[in-house]
């Protein structure tokens, strides 16, 4: 499968339809601008990305700027769009059994109910909202692994925010042999529970979905969007000029 090198990761040049047809197993990560900045500083996140089978573009901004690279990303595949397409694609597949891990207390269970009602069967077999800071508690993490294994799930969706979700999957996937597909999907569980609304279509078409989210959560997102994320464009300029170097000294 063709990829395009964006800073220090390879993003697959794939459409959502192609992804749905071909993703039968493996780990899926969906980088956006914030991920790209974090990948320049966070070795644990970088290591997690190295072992992911599926790395697809979440951001229309990344997709737009890929036109400046040797290989263009054909389309952005936001997790919030991919996941409903995924469970609709597998609605009649009895081997697809989804577990939702993430969001605030009660939200994952609400998302489970909403999805199962939409699909018309119990495609989501379990849901759990971990405690704050759970990733630092080995006992709780192993309890989560047991909960997922006992559910019989073959697909695990983790929505606890980056880089926490990617690093958690990277560390614990080996303990869940029956799970064939792992997806790190951020706020997608909140979207499915309908406790968080996606931007209207017009904002999405203008590549301004990020700004819509900022307007709804300005205090939480100001630093991310206006302090951290602009660093991406400096890194990208270095890549275009041939001056970029992988901070973790891996072959380019």
N, C-alpha and C positions, 0 to 999 in steps of 0.2 A: 504494500500500500504506500502511495506517495505521501511524503511529509514535507513540511516547510520548517526550516530552522529559524526559530524566533528567540533571540538571545541564547539561553543555554538549554532549551528544550526543543524537541521535535513535535510539532502539532500535525495531526493527520489531516490531509486534504480530502475530506469526506463530507457527503451530505447526510442529513438526518435519515433519509430513506435508506441509504446505503448502510448507515450505522445500525439501524433497526434490523436489517436483513442479516448482518454479519456478526453482531455482538451476541454470541452464545455463551461466552465465558470471559473471565478476566476482570480487571479493575479499570474503572472509568473515572478520569479526572477531567474537569472542564475549566481550564485556565481563563482568567480574565485579566484586566490590567493590574489589579491589586495583587493577584497571584504572581504576575511577572516581576513585580518589584520585590515581593517577598522571596522569590526564587533566587534573587541576587544576594540574599543575606542569610537565609535559613537553610543550613545544610541538611537538617532532618527532612524538610519539605522537598528539597532537591533530591535526596536519596529516595524518598517515596515516589517521586515522579519517574525515577529511573526504572522502577519495576512495574509501572502501570502499562497494561496492554492497550488501553484506549485513552488517548489524550486529544480531546476535541475542543475547538474554540467556543467559548461561552460568550465572548464579547463581540458586539458589532464594531466596536472601535478597533479591536485587534484584527478583525476580518477586513476592515477598511484599509488599515495601514499595511496589511500583508501584500497589497498591490505594489508596494515599493520593494518587495523581496523577489527572489528568483521564482518562487512558486507561490501562487495566490491561493488562499483558503477560500473554497467555493461558497461557504455560507457559515454564519454563526449558528451554533446549536446551544442556546441557553438551557440550563438544566430545568428551568421552570416550564419550558416547552417540550423538552425531550421526555421528561418523565410521564406526563399524561399520554404522549404518543406511544411510549413504551408499554404502558399497561393496557392501552387500547389494542396495540399490535398483538399482545399476548392474551387477550381477554378469553380466548377459547383454548389456550394452551394449559392443560392441567399440570404440567411440570413447572409452570411459573408460579412460585409462591413467594410473595414479597414480605419483608419485614422492614418496618420504619423505625429508625433509631435517631432520635433528636428532638429538637424544639423544646419549648417550655412545657411544664407539667400539664398533661391533658390534651395537648395539641396533637401529638402523634396519634392518639386514640381517635380524636375527632377526624383527622385525615384518613385514618383507616376506614371509618364508617362512611365518609363521603366517597372514597374511591370504590369501596365494595358496592355501594348503592349505584354508582355510575356504571360500573362494569356489569353488575347483575349477578355476581358470584363473589365468594370470599377469596379474591385473588391476594389480598393483604391478609396474611395469617397471623400477624403479630405487630405490636407497636409498643414503644417504650421511650420515655423521656428521661435521660440520665440526669444525675445531680450536677450542679455547677461545680466545675473542677474535677469531674469524674476521671478525666484522662490521667490525673496524677495519683489515682487510687487504684493500685494493682488489683486489690480484692474486688472492688466494684467492676473493674474492667473484665475480670474473669467471670464474674456473675453475669455480666451482659453477654459474654460469649456463650455461656450456658443457656441463657434465655433464648438467644437466637437459634442455637442448635436444637433445643427442645421444641421449638416452633415448627421445625421441618422446612424452614425457608430455604429457597434456592437463590433468592435475590435479596441483597441487603442494601438498603438506601440509608446512608448516614448523612444527617443534616445538622451539624453542630458548628459550622463555620470553619473557614480555612485559617491557618494550616492544621488546626486540630483534627479535622475529619480525615484528611489525607494521611497524616502521621498515625492516627489510630488504626486505620485500615491496614497501612503498611506493617504495623507491629503485630496485629492480631488476626489477620486473614488466615494464617496457617493453622489456627485453632478451630476454624470453621470449614471443614472439608466438604460439607454438603452444599455450601453456598458457591454457586457457579459465577455469579456476577455481583460485583461490589461497585456501588456508585456513590461518590461524594457530591452531594447536590445542595449544600448550603441551605437557603431559606425555602427550598421547594416544599418541604413538609408543611410549612406555614401557609404557603399558597394553596396547597391541596386541602388544608383544613378551613380555608377561606377566612383566616384570621389576619392575613396580609394580602393586599391586592397588588397585582401586577400593574404596570403602567398601561394606560389605554393604547390602542393600536397606533394611533397617530404619533405618540411619543416613541414607540418602538421603531416605527418607520424612519423617524428622524435621528435614530441612534442616540436618543436622549432618555432612555429608560433609567439610566443611572441618576440623571438629574431629578427625575420624578421621585425616585426613592429618597434622594437627598431632601427634597422639599417635605417629604413625609416624616423623615427622621433627621433633621438638620444637626442636632446636637451630637448624635452618635456618629454621623457620617461625614461631618465637615473635615476632620483631620484626614480621614481616608481619601476623600475625593480631591481635596484642595491642597493637601500638604504632601501626603505619601505618593499618590498615584501619578502626579506630574513628573516624577522621577523617571517613569517609564520612557517618556519621549526623549530624554537625554540618553538613556541606554540605547534606544532605537536609532538615534542619530549616529551614535558611535558604530553600531552595526552597519548602517548604510555606508559609512565612511571607511569601513574596514578596520576600525580601531577598538571594537569590542573584544574583551577577553573574558572567558568564563571564570568567575571568581573562585570556582572549586577545581580549576585546573584539569578539567576533563577534556578529551579530544573534541575539537569543534567539527 
